[in-house]
Amino acid sequence: MNFYIELVDGQPVNHPIAEDNLIQAFPHLDLANLPANFAKFKRIEKPVIGIYEVYEGVLYKWENGVFQDSHQIRNMTDEEVLEKQNQVKSDWESIGFASWIFNEETCWFDPPIPYPNDGNAYIWNEDLQTWDLAN
């Protein structure tokens, strides 16, 4: 699908508009010869955000002859990481198992014994600290 964006003083305004909608709104617009107040726009898919990253929004930037999405992502500060970890640990206290171990890389808890990989379904038995076959 093709997109376009409106420009004011050479800068993008509003949100990108799909070509079909642009044609409906401006039926006499020649897409091969856009007026100065429109430009082609390339939609860039929002990236997957890492566990310790923060998505801060999207800007529209001029790249390779078209405006396109520029997703703004930053790493969490040490304080934000610690806050997130503490929240996950606090939430785990009410829903999780005491024997499971916090994993800083995933910001989640891992069982003391890995989940069996034999195609069967299991549930964790906290009393015995084993994986029991699910019925």
N, C-alpha and C positions, 0 to 999 in steps of 0.2 A: 504494500500500500504506500502510496506517495503522500508526503506531507509538505505543508508550506507554513511559513510564519510571517506575521505582519511586522513591519519595521517602522520605527519612528526615528528620524535622524540616524538611520543606519543601524539602530539597535533593536533587537527583538522585543516585542511587547506581547502580552497575552500568552495564550498557549498555542502550540502548533494545531493546524487545522487539516483534516483529511482532504485529499483532493476532491472527492465527491462532494463534500460539504462546501468547499471553496467554489466549485462550479455552480452549485445551487445558489449560493449567496451572490456570486458575481458571474452570471451566465455569459457575459461578453468578454471575460478575462481571457487573454491569450497566454496559456501556460508556457508556450515556447518563447515568449517575449514578456516576461513578468515586468510589471511597473516597479519603480524604485521602492515602493512601500511593501513589497512582498519578496520573499526569498524561499528557495527550496530548503527543506528541513529533513534531516535524517534522524529517525528515532533509534536510540541506543538502549538496549535492554538494561534494566536495573541489575547491577551485579549482586551476587550473593554476598551478604555481609558476614564477616567473620565474627567469631564469638566475642572478641574484644575490640570490635570496631563500631563506629557510630555513623549512621547515614545522616548527613546534614542537608540533603536536598539535591536539587538539580538546577544547574545553570544552563543557559543556551550559549554555546560558543561557536565561533566561526572556525571551521576545520575543513581543509581540502575543498574549498569552494562552496560549502553549504554550512548552514547552521545545524548544530546537532546537540543532543543531550550531553552534558558533562556532569556525571554523578559525583557528588562531593562526599568523600568518605574520609574519616580520620581514625587514628588509633585512640583508644580510650586512654585517659591519663591513669597514672598509677592509683590515684584515689578512686577513680571510676571503676577500675578493675576490682579493687578491694571491696568497694561497695556492692558490686554485682556478685562477687563471690560470697560475701557475707549474706546477701539476700537469698541466694540459692541454698546456702547452708541452713539458714533460718527456716526457709520453706521445707527443706528436707526433714527437719526435726519432727514435723507434724505428719509427713506422708511417707517418709522413707524408712529404710532399715538401718539400725544402729551399726551393723557390721560392715556396711558398704563404705568405701573409701573415696574421699573427694579427690577428683582429678583436675588439677589446675589448667591443663591444656584444653580440656573439653568443658570446663566449668560445670561438671556434673559428677555424679557418684557412680563408681564402678563396683560390681560385686567382688567379694574376696576370691570367688571362684568364677572363671569365665563361663558364660552361657554355653551350654553344649551345642555343638554344630553338627548334629546328626539328623536333622530334618524333623525331629519331634518337638512338641510344644512342652515347655516347662514353666513351673512357678517356683519362686524362691521360698525356701523353708528357713525362716530366720532362726527358729529354735535349734535345728540341726545344722544350719548353715550349709545346705545342699540345694541343688536343683532337683525338684520332684517332678515326675512326669505329670502333665496336666491330663485330666480325664476328659 
